[in-house]
Amino acid sequence: MNSTASQTLLGTEDAAPVTVVNPKGASSFLLIGDHAGNAVPKRLKSLGLSDADLSRHIGWDIGIGELGAMLAERLDAVFVRQTYSRLVIDCNRSPSQPDLIAEVTDGTVVPGNAGLGEADRAARFAEIHTPYQGTIAAEIARRDAAGMTTVLVALHSFTPAMKGALRDQARPWHIGILHDGGDTAFADALLDVLRDEADLVVGDNEPYRMDLIDYTIPRHAYPQQRPYAEIEVRQDLLADRAGCAAWADRLARILPAAAAETSASRRNT
């Protein structure tokens, strides 16, 4: 199963590692989906997992592919999305992170990731991770050259309960906004706008805290002080098309409001 060293990983029957939705979008928002897909290259034989496992939260961010496409349409934004499962390689991790290619995740063993050699790991990085990150960088460079503003919005979703040492740990938030270094003004404004939504429980760096484990936002937003936010929506709220549409409608209203609040705050300082 783990014998990719002598051949390329992706064959002609496999999908491209990255898709750009609405590539001519004129919005300042650049949407990205690190975990939007759950495909597995044919040569990896489903990593030894069932389709049911690959469809769980361990395999991808449920609902994000659909949410991102809908939101791109509503905002006229570009959406750069990953095709392959985070279990093949996690495109939101650096090469040095131990869970870049996880052998166990949320209590599930991933047979196809056991005992990988350096050549196998390198093939996954070169053919999936690098093209994805390169596409984001190229899109930002294109926008810079055209004089466009870029607000980087990473779309993620989280499972309502994560396994703990003694029991499943419930997560009450409907949505969380993750932020850390760089220019956090937009993320702060987004939190302000979301807290005005009476029906939402909003997490500030919940259910995760953005830190050095994250790779995409720190790489593309921090160095040039680009405004950004990493959005986490609870997966049961994105379980069907209607749920994705409702959140696309809400975010299409909220993201511009947060951007306007950020601009107004900067004018007044």
Secondary structure per residue as TSV (DSSP state, phi and psi in degrees):
chain	resnum	aa	ss	phi	psi
A	1	M	-	360.0	-33.6
A	2	N	-	-102.0	38.7
A	3	S	-	-110.6	58.0
A	4	T	-	-94.1	0.1
A	5	A	T	-61.7	-34.9
A	6	S	T	-94.7	4.8
A	7	Q	S	-149.6	162.6
A	8	T	-	-68.6	157.1
A	9	L	S	-77.7	-50.2
A	10	L	-	-89.5	126.9
A	11	G	-	-100.3	179.7
A	12	T	T	-64.2	-22.0
A	13	E	T	-83.2	-8.9
A	14	D	S	-92.9	151.1
A	15	A	-	-74.0	158.8
A	16	A	-	-62.3	148.3
A	17	P	S	-72.4	-14.5
A	18	V	E	-144.9	143.9
A	19	T	E	-125.1	137.7
A	20	V	E	-107.5	113.4
A	21	V	E	-91.5	133.7
A	22	N	S	55.3	58.6
A	23	P	T	-63.5	-17.6
A	24	K	T	-99.6	14.9
A	25	G	-	-56.1	138.4
A	26	A	-	-99.6	-4.4
A	27	S	S	-67.2	153.7
A	28	S	S	-71.4	-19.4
A	29	F	E	-78.6	128.5
A	30	L	E	-110.5	109.8
A	31	L	E	-89.3	138.6
A	32	I	E	-133.3	147.0
A	33	G	E	-130.3	89.3
A	34	D	T	-60.2	-33.4
A	35	H	T	-125.7	36.3
A	36	A	-	-77.8	-19.3
A	37	G	-	-117.1	161.3
A	38	N	-	-132.5	24.7
A	39	A	B	-69.5	157.3
A	40	V	-	-130.7	130.6
A	41	P	-	-53.3	141.2
A	42	K	G	-56.2	-36.6
A	43	R	G	-67.2	-16.3
A	44	L	G	-92.1	-1.2
A	45	K	G	50.9	49.4
A	46	S	G	60.4	17.1
A	47	L	G	60.3	16.5
A	48	G	G	78.5	11.3
A	49	L	-	-105.3	160.5
A	50	S	-	-81.0	162.2
A	51	D	H	-59.4	-34.5
A	52	A	H	-63.0	-42.7
A	53	D	H	-65.1	-43.1
A	54	L	H	-66.2	-22.7
A	55	S	H	-87.5	-9.4
A	56	R	S	-76.3	176.7
A	57	H	T	-64.1	-21.2
A	58	I	T	-69.2	-23.9
A	59	G	T	-88.9	-23.7
A	60	W	S	-171.6	176.5
A	61	D	-	-92.7	100.9
A	62	I	T	-55.6	131.0
A	63	G	T	87.1	-12.8
A	64	I	H	-73.0	-35.3
A	65	G	H	-59.1	-44.6
A	66	E	H	-73.3	-44.5
A	67	L	H	-58.6	-45.5
A	68	G	H	-61.8	-41.6
A	69	A	H	-66.2	-41.3
A	70	M	H	-65.1	-43.6
A	71	L	H	-67.0	-37.3
A	72	A	H	-59.5	-40.8
A	73	E	H	-66.8	-44.7
A	74	R	H	-67.3	-35.6
A	75	L	H	-95.2	-7.9
A	76	D	T	55.1	50.1
A	77	A	-	-110.7	155.8
A	78	V	E	-80.4	137.6
A	79	F	E	-125.1	115.7
A	80	V	E	-101.3	117.3
A	81	R	E	-127.6	143.9
A	82	Q	E	-80.5	143.9
A	83	T	-	-91.9	-38.1
A	84	Y	B	-97.2	154.3
A	85	S	-	-58.7	144.6
A	86	R	T	-60.9	-18.7
A	87	L	T	-77.0	-22.9
A	88	V	T	-71.8	-50.2
A	89	I	-	-164.7	138.6
A	90	D	-	-91.0	110.7
A	91	C	T	-76.5	-0.9
A	92	N	T	-106.0	27.1
A	93	R	S	-131.3	148.7
A	94	S	-	-81.9	163.7
A	95	P	T	-58.9	-21.9
A	96	S	T	-87.5	-9.1
A	97	Q	-	-78.0	134.7
A	98	P	T	-64.1	-25.4
A	99	D	T	-96.8	19.1
A	100	L	T	-55.1	-43.3
A	101	I	T	-130.9	97.8
A	102	A	-	-78.7	134.1
A	103	E	S	-87.4	-27.3
A	104	V	E	-139.9	136.2
A	105	T	E	-143.0	127.4
A	106	D	T	46.1	43.3
A	107	G	T	82.7	-1.5
A	108	T	E	-102.6	125.6
A	109	V	E	-79.0	137.0
A	110	V	-	-108.2	95.2
A	111	P	G	-56.9	-38.3
A	112	G	G	-71.5	-5.5
A	113	N	G	-106.7	3.6
A	114	A	T	-79.6	130.3
A	115	G	T	63.4	34.7
A	116	L	-	-68.1	138.2
A	117	G	-	-82.1	170.3
A	118	E	H	-62.4	-36.9
A	119	A	H	-65.5	-38.4
A	120	D	H	-65.4	-44.9
A	121	R	H	-63.6	-42.6
A	122	A	H	-63.3	-37.0
A	123	A	H	-64.6	-42.8
A	124	R	H	-64.3	-41.3
A	125	F	I	-65.6	-46.4
A	126	A	I	-69.0	-34.7
A	127	E	I	-98.1	-12.8
A	128	I	I	-124.3	-57.9
A	129	H	I	-64.5	-51.4
A	130	T	H	-61.8	-46.7
A	131	P	H	-61.6	-37.0
A	132	Y	H	-64.3	-52.6
A	133	Q	H	-64.3	-35.9
A	134	G	H	-65.3	-35.3
A	135	T	H	-66.6	-40.8
A	136	I	H	-62.1	-46.9
A	137	A	H	-60.7	-41.4
A	138	A	H	-66.9	-38.3
A	139	E	H	-66.7	-41.0
A	140	I	H	-64.1	-42.3
A	141	A	H	-62.5	-40.1
A	142	R	H	-62.1	-43.3
A	143	R	H	-67.2	-40.5
A	144	D	H	-59.9	-44.7
A	145	A	H	-64.2	-29.9
A	146	A	T	-87.7	-0.1
A	147	G	T	76.2	20.8
A	148	M	-	-86.0	143.7
A	149	T	-	-76.5	144.4
A	150	T	-	-126.1	122.0
A	151	V	E	-110.2	113.7
A	152	L	E	-86.0	122.9
A	153	V	E	-123.3	109.5
A	154	A	E	-90.6	124.8
A	155	L	E	-101.4	124.3
A	156	H	E	-137.3	165.4
A	157	S	E	-136.5	156.1
A	158	F	E	-131.0	149.0
A	159	T	-	-71.1	142.0
A	160	P	S	-63.2	-21.6
A	161	A	E	-145.9	132.0
A	162	M	E	-113.4	140.8
A	163	K	E	-64.4	131.4
A	164	G	-	-110.8	-174.5
A	165	A	S	-64.7	-39.1
A	166	L	S	-112.9	-27.6
A	167	R	S	-159.7	168.1
A	168	D	E	-66.6	137.6
A	169	Q	E	-97.9	112.5
A	170	A	E	-71.8	148.1
A	171	R	-	-123.1	108.5
A	172	P	-	-80.4	-13.1
A	173	W	-	-71.7	142.5
A	174	H	S	-82.6	-36.1
A	175	I	E	-149.1	145.1
A	176	G	E	-128.4	147.7
A	177	I	E	-115.6	121.4
A	178	L	E	-102.5	141.0
A	179	H	-	-162.2	161.9
A	180	D	-	-158.8	-92.7
A	181	G	S	-87.5	-171.5
A	182	G	S	69.4	-153.9
A	183	D	-	-88.7	105.5
A	184	T	-	-96.8	8.2
A	185	A	H	-60.3	-42.0
A	186	F	H	-68.3	-42.4
A	187	A	H	-60.4	-40.9
A	188	D	H	-64.2	-42.4
A	189	A	H	-65.7	-38.1
A	190	L	H	-62.3	-41.3
A	191	L	H	-61.2	-42.8
A	192	D	H	-59.3	-46.9
A	193	V	H	-66.5	-41.9
A	194	L	H	-64.5	-34.7
A	195	R	H	-68.0	-16.0
A	196	D	T	-81.9	-6.8
A	197	E	-	-85.0	105.2
A	198	A	T	-62.5	-24.2
A	199	D	T	-91.8	4.3
A	200	L	-	-110.3	141.2
A	201	V	-	-99.1	115.7
A	202	V	E	-108.9	130.3
A	203	G	E	-101.0	132.8
A	204	D	E	-99.2	107.0
A	205	N	S	56.3	41.0
A	206	E	-	-132.7	145.8
A	207	P	S	-80.3	1.8
A	208	Y	S	-128.8	158.3
A	209	R	-	-103.0	131.5
A	210	M	-	-67.0	130.4
A	211	D	-	-151.0	-159.9
A	212	L	T	-70.4	-8.7
A	213	I	T	-68.9	-38.0
A	214	D	-	-65.6	147.4
A	215	Y	-	-121.8	-43.3
A	216	T	H	-68.8	-54.3
A	217	I	H	-62.8	-49.4
A	218	P	H	-57.8	-34.4
A	219	R	H	-71.9	-43.0
A	220	H	H	-99.1	-19.5
A	221	A	T	-105.0	-42.0
A	222	Y	T	-63.6	-49.4
A	223	P	T	-58.0	-39.2
A	224	Q	T	-100.7	13.6
A	225	Q	T	54.8	44.6
A	226	R	-	-80.3	139.1
A	227	P	-	-64.1	145.0
A	228	Y	E	-158.2	165.6
A	229	A	E	-157.1	143.2
A	230	E	E	-105.4	120.6
A	231	I	E	-104.1	131.1
A	232	E	E	-118.7	119.6
A	233	V	E	-110.3	137.5
A	234	R	E	-65.7	135.9
A	235	Q	G	-67.1	-30.2
A	236	D	G	-67.6	-18.0
A	237	L	G	-83.4	-10.2
A	238	L	G	-118.8	23.9
A	239	A	S	-74.0	-17.2
A	240	D	S	-143.5	175.5
A	241	R	H	-62.7	-37.2
A	242	A	H	-63.9	-40.7
A	243	G	H	-64.9	-42.2
A	244	C	H	-63.0	-41.0
A	245	A	H	-65.1	-40.2
A	246	A	H	-64.3	-40.7
A	247	W	H	-73.7	-32.5
A	248	A	H	-63.6	-42.3
A	249	D	H	-61.9	-44.5
A	250	R	H	-66.0	-47.1
A	251	L	H	-69.0	-30.5
A	252	A	H	-66.1	-24.7
A	253	R	H	-86.3	-39.8
A	254	I	H	-79.7	-39.8
A	255	L	H	-60.8	-47.4
A	256	P	H	-63.2	-34.9
A	257	A	H	-63.2	-40.6
A	258	A	H	-67.3	-39.1
A	259	A	H	-63.4	-40.6
A	260	A	H	-65.3	-40.4
A	261	E	H	-63.5	-39.4
A	262	T	H	-62.6	-46.5
A	263	S	H	-62.8	-42.7
A	264	A	H	-64.3	-39.9
A	265	S	H	-63.7	-39.2
A	266	R	H	-71.2	-32.4
A	267	R	H	-67.1	-28.0
A	268	N	T	-93.7	6.0
A	269	T	-	-115.4	360.0
